């Protein structure tokens, strides 16, 4: 989801057309220091930017959203010793959903080349820029970003094929 940041002073017509900045007309989106017609910079994830520029198709986005759902079910990073809401077998817990997510992600990791999976996870899960994620395959930022895009598309297409995902429009 796009996040709005104030202070887009370089709002040229080219940047407005490209979608990097947006004119804010809705009063609900304005803070106290802004007025209607103000410009805000839009920051998006690498995946959202690639989708907006038609570098990822709908089918690939289905696979990426599927993996993001699995990662969110897995949880992590909270540092709890015990989380009774996630214990398998308790009523209302998410134990089975969490275990299923771990199993599916582990299966994808097992079936895919490690370097490709790590780039896919870095970009789609941790929102690492494409140029950073693909830097192990190319020396300059443009080629590294393209290498990361190729890895993400490749992994997404394989996940679609394995799970029988179809394009949402069809």
Backbone torsions as a table, in degrees:
resi	resn	phi	psi	omega
1	UNK	NA	139.6	-178.7
2	UNK	-72.0	139.7	176.6
3	UNK	-111.2	138.5	179.9
4	UNK	-96.1	135.6	176.5
5	UNK	-123.2	135.4	177.8
6	UNK	-73.6	164.2	172.6
7	UNK	92.6	33.4	177.9
8	UNK	-89.0	78.0	-176.3
9	UNK	-77.6	-17.7	-178.4
10	UNK	-97.9	43.4	-177.1
11	UNK	-82.3	82.6	176.8
12	UNK	-83.5	161.8	176.2
13	UNK	-57.8	-32.7	178.8
14	UNK	-65.9	-42.1	179.5
15	UNK	-69.0	-36.1	176.2
16	UNK	-63.7	-41.7	-179.8
17	UNK	-68.0	-35.6	-179.1
18	UNK	-71.9	-26.5	178.6
19	UNK	98.9	8.9	178.4
20	UNK	-73.7	-28.5	177.5
21	UNK	-129.3	161.4	-176.9
22	UNK	-141.2	143.8	174.3
23	UNK	-80.8	131.0	-178.1
24	UNK	-102.6	114.3	179.4
25	UNK	-110.1	-22.0	-178.4
26	UNK	-74.4	118.1	-179.0
27	UNK	-59.2	-26.1	-179.1
28	UNK	-68.0	-25.0	-178.6
29	UNK	-90.0	-5.0	-177.1
30	UNK	-89.9	139.4	172.3
31	UNK	-92.2	-178.3	-171.5
32	UNK	-65.8	-23.6	-178.0
33	UNK	-91.2	1.8	-176.1
34	UNK	-114.4	159.2	174.3
35	UNK	-125.8	164.8	-179.1
36	UNK	-56.0	139.0	-177.6
37	UNK	90.2	2.6	177.8
38	UNK	-68.3	160.4	-179.0
39	UNK	-110.0	136.5	176.0
40	UNK	-128.1	144.6	176.4
41	UNK	-80.6	137.8	176.9
42	UNK	-99.6	124.9	172.7
43	UNK	-108.5	133.6	-178.5
44	UNK	-130.9	167.4	174.8
45	UNK	-74.7	165.1	177.7
46	UNK	-60.1	-42.0	-179.5
47	UNK	-63.4	-44.5	179.6
48	UNK	-63.4	-39.1	178.8
49	UNK	-65.0	-42.1	178.1
50	UNK	-65.5	-37.1	177.9
51	UNK	-67.8	-42.1	-178.9
52	UNK	-62.6	-32.6	179.8
53	UNK	-93.7	14.6	175.3
54	UNK	62.7	29.8	175.0
55	UNK	-88.5	-17.4	173.7
56	UNK	-120.1	133.8	178.7
57	UNK	-91.2	175.4	-176.3
58	UNK	-62.0	-38.4	-179.7
59	UNK	-63.7	-42.3	177.7
60	UNK	-66.1	-36.2	177.6
61	UNK	-65.8	-33.2	176.2
62	UNK	-61.8	-44.0	179.8
63	UNK	-66.7	-41.3	179.2
64	UNK	-65.0	-43.6	177.7
65	UNK	-63.1	-36.9	176.7
66	UNK	-60.4	-47.6	179.6
67	UNK	-66.4	-38.7	177.8
68	UNK	-64.0	-35.8	175.7
69	UNK	-65.0	-43.3	178.2
70	UNK	-62.1	-43.6	179.6
71	UNK	-63.4	-37.3	179.0
72	UNK	-69.7	-34.3	176.2
73	UNK	-67.4	-33.0	180.0
74	UNK	-66.9	-29.8	-179.2
75	UNK	70.8	-148.8	177.0
76	UNK	116.3	157.0	175.0
77	UNK	79.0	0.9	-177.3
78	UNK	-86.6	-21.1	176.0
79	UNK	71.4	25.8	179.0
80	UNK	-84.3	144.9	175.5
81	UNK	-77.0	-43.6	179.1
82	UNK	-137.0	133.3	175.7
83	UNK	-126.8	95.0	-174.1
84	UNK	-67.0	-18.0	176.3
85	UNK	-72.5	-15.0	-176.8
86	UNK	-114.3	16.8	177.5
87	UNK	-86.5	126.1	-179.5
88	UNK	-60.7	138.7	176.2
89	UNK	97.5	-18.2	177.9
90	UNK	-81.3	140.6	178.5
91	UNK	-62.0	133.7	177.3
92	UNK	80.8	-2.9	178.7
93	UNK	-79.6	166.8	180.0
94	UNK	-109.5	26.2	-175.1
95	UNK	-57.8	-47.2	-178.2
96	UNK	-69.2	-40.6	179.1
97	UNK	-63.0	-39.7	178.7
98	UNK	-67.3	-43.7	179.1
99	UNK	-64.1	-41.1	178.0
100	UNK	-63.0	-40.0	178.2
101	UNK	-63.9	-45.1	176.9
102	UNK	-58.0	-44.1	-177.2
103	UNK	-65.6	-42.5	-179.1
104	UNK	-67.1	-44.3	178.9
105	UNK	-63.7	-41.8	178.2
106	UNK	-62.6	-37.5	177.6
107	UNK	-65.3	-42.6	177.8
108	UNK	-62.9	-44.0	179.6
109	UNK	-61.5	-37.4	-179.0
110	UNK	-69.1	-37.9	-174.0
111	UNK	-83.9	-15.6	-173.2
112	UNK	-111.0	153.7	175.0
113	UNK	-59.6	136.5	-173.5
114	UNK	-58.6	-44.2	-178.8
115	UNK	-63.8	-40.9	179.9
116	UNK	-66.4	-43.5	179.9
117	UNK	-63.4	-40.0	-178.6
118	UNK	-64.4	-36.0	176.4
119	UNK	-68.8	-44.2	178.2
120	UNK	-58.2	-46.3	-179.3
121	UNK	-67.6	-40.3	-179.5
122	UNK	-62.6	-41.0	-177.8
123	UNK	-78.8	-48.4	-171.5
124	UNK	-83.2	-29.6	-179.3
125	UNK	-97.2	-47.0	-172.8
126	UNK	-100.8	1.6	177.3
127	UNK	56.1	43.7	175.8
128	UNK	-78.6	137.5	178.2
129	UNK	-59.2	146.7	-177.1
130	UNK	-58.3	-38.6	-179.5
131	UNK	-64.9	-32.0	178.1
132	UNK	-78.5	-45.5	-177.9
133	UNK	-63.4	-39.3	-177.6
134	UNK	-89.5	7.7	-174.8
135	UNK	-66.5	-18.8	178.1
136	UNK	-76.8	-14.0	179.7
137	UNK	-104.7	-14.4	-178.3
138	UNK	-148.9	155.6	-174.8
139	UNK	-93.3	-26.1	179.0
140	UNK	-107.4	159.6	-171.4
141	UNK	-62.5	-40.9	-178.8
142	UNK	-63.2	-46.8	179.4
143	UNK	-70.2	-35.7	178.5
144	UNK	-64.7	-41.9	177.9
145	UNK	-64.1	-40.0	178.4
146	UNK	-68.0	-36.8	176.7
147	UNK	-63.3	-41.2	177.8
148	UNK	-64.7	-41.5	178.3
149	UNK	-61.1	-43.6	179.3
150	UNK	-61.8	-43.4	178.4
151	UNK	-62.2	-44.8	-179.4
152	UNK	-63.3	-44.8	179.8
153	UNK	-63.8	-42.8	-179.8
154	UNK	-61.2	-49.9	-179.2
155	UNK	-64.0	-43.8	-180.0
156	UNK	-61.7	-41.3	178.6
157	UNK	-64.6	-39.9	177.9
158	UNK	-65.4	-42.4	179.2
159	UNK	-63.3	-39.7	175.9
160	UNK	-60.9	-44.8	-179.3
161	UNK	-64.2	-45.3	-178.2
162	UNK	-64.8	-34.7	-176.4
163	UNK	-97.6	-4.4	179.5
164	UNK	71.1	29.4	178.8
165	UNK	-71.8	137.4	175.5
166	UNK	-113.6	162.3	177.2
167	UNK	-62.4	136.5	-178.3
168	UNK	-59.9	-24.4	-178.5
169	UNK	-77.6	-22.1	-175.6
170	UNK	-94.3	NA	NA
